[in-house]
Amino acid sequence: MTREEAYSAFATNEPELIYSALVAVALHDPDWRWVQDRCLEFARHPEAAVRQIAATCIGHVARIHQKLDFEAVTPILHQLLTDTGMYVSGCAEDAMDDIETFMGVNLRHY
């Protein structure tokens, strides 16, 4: 998926299109910071499914690139840990596990 296609999907505000685009860019876009910033943007989306995928994709960035801006990511993941939306907190936990496994940083104490 090109960035133009991703931006088009993001602009629809359709949860299914947004999370498909987030996963595609998280797995294939070479610019970790750009992907991270899109994930952080959608971590505040009103739909729980989008927040869930945003957290999961932060974990993908950690696994694939071993790079993240911890100052930006940490407060968002901590917020998602308390999210009552379906499975959001579990996905935030999984992202933190990925960060610890692939980057050696425990964000629970960061």
LUMBA-259693 format. One record per residue (C-alpha): residue number from 1; y, z negated, x. Coordinates in nm, 2 decimals. Layout:
// LUMBA-259693
- NUM|Y|Z|X
...
This chain:
// LUMBA-259693
- 1|0.00|0.00|0.00
- 2|0.34|0.10|0.14
- 3|0.63|-0.14|0.12
- 4|0.80|0.09|-0.13
- 5|0.49|0.06|-0.35
- 6|0.48|-0.32|-0.30
- 7|0.85|-0.35|-0.40
- 8|0.79|-0.14|-0.71
- 9|0.50|-0.36|-0.81
- 10|0.71|-0.68|-0.74
- 11|0.99|-0.54|-0.95
- 12|0.77|-0.50|-1.26
- 13|0.74|-0.88|-1.30
- 14|0.38|-0.80|-1.42
- 15|0.16|-1.08|-1.27
- 16|-0.14|-0.85|-1.21
- 17|0.07|-0.60|-1.02
- 18|0.25|-0.86|-0.82
- 19|-0.06|-1.04|-0.70
- 20|-0.24|-0.71|-0.63
- 21|0.05|-0.61|-0.42
- 22|0.07|-0.95|-0.24
- 23|-0.29|-0.93|-0.15
- 24|-0.26|-0.57|-0.02
- 25|0.04|-0.65|0.20
- 26|-0.11|-0.98|0.32
- 27|-0.42|-0.80|0.44
- 28|-0.26|-0.48|0.57
- 29|0.11|-0.51|0.65
- 30|0.17|-0.57|1.03
- 31|0.49|-0.77|0.98
- 32|0.37|-1.13|0.92
- 33|0.73|-1.26|0.86
- 34|0.79|-1.00|0.59
- 35|0.47|-1.08|0.42
- 36|0.53|-1.46|0.45
- 37|0.87|-1.42|0.30
- 38|0.73|-1.23|0.00
- 39|0.47|-1.50|-0.04
- 40|0.73|-1.78|-0.03
- 41|0.94|-1.58|-0.29
- 42|0.65|-1.56|-0.53
- 43|0.53|-1.92|-0.47
- 44|0.81|-2.00|-0.72
- 45|0.71|-1.75|-0.98
- 46|0.68|-1.88|-1.34
- 47|0.32|-1.76|-1.37
- 48|0.06|-1.99|-1.21
- 49|-0.16|-1.69|-1.12
- 50|0.12|-1.55|-0.90
- 51|0.18|-1.89|-0.73
- 52|-0.19|-1.92|-0.67
- 53|-0.21|-1.58|-0.50
- 54|0.11|-1.65|-0.30
- 55|-0.06|-1.96|-0.16
- 56|-0.38|-1.77|-0.08
- 57|-0.19|-1.50|0.09
- 58|-0.01|-1.75|0.32
- 59|-0.36|-1.85|0.43
- 60|-0.43|-1.48|0.49
- 61|-0.12|-1.45|0.71
- 62|-0.24|-1.75|0.91
- 63|-0.59|-1.61|0.95
- 64|-0.49|-1.25|1.04
- 65|-0.17|-1.30|1.24
- 66|-0.19|-1.67|1.36
- 67|0.18|-1.68|1.30
- 68|0.39|-1.86|1.04
- 69|0.74|-2.02|1.01
- 70|0.62|-2.38|0.95
- 71|0.97|-2.49|0.86
- 72|0.97|-2.25|0.57
- 73|0.61|-2.26|0.47
- 74|0.54|-2.64|0.48
- 75|0.77|-2.75|0.20
- 76|0.65|-2.48|-0.03
- 77|0.28|-2.56|0.03
- 78|0.35|-2.93|-0.02
- 79|0.52|-2.84|-0.35
- 80|0.22|-2.62|-0.45
- 81|-0.02|-2.91|-0.38
- 82|0.14|-3.09|-0.68
- 83|0.15|-2.78|-0.90
- 84|-0.03|-2.83|-1.23
- 85|-0.09|-2.46|-1.29
- 86|-0.45|-2.35|-1.30
- 87|-0.60|-2.37|-0.95
- 88|-0.26|-2.35|-0.77
- 89|-0.30|-2.68|-0.59
- 90|-0.65|-2.58|-0.48
- 91|-0.52|-2.26|-0.33
- 92|-0.25|-2.45|-0.15
- 93|-0.52|-2.67|0.00
- 94|-0.72|-2.37|0.10
- 95|-0.41|-2.22|0.27
- 96|-0.35|-2.54|0.46
- 97|-0.72|-2.54|0.57
- 98|-0.67|-2.18|0.69
- 99|-0.36|-2.28|0.88
- 100|-0.54|-2.57|1.05
- 101|-0.85|-2.36|1.12
- 102|-0.68|-2.05|1.26
- 103|-0.36|-2.19|1.40
- 104|-0.46|-2.55|1.49
- 105|-0.18|-2.71|1.29
- 106|-0.23|-2.97|1.02
- 107|0.06|-2.92|0.77
- 108|-0.05|-3.22|0.57
- 109|0.12|-3.43|0.85
- 110|0.39|-3.18|0.94
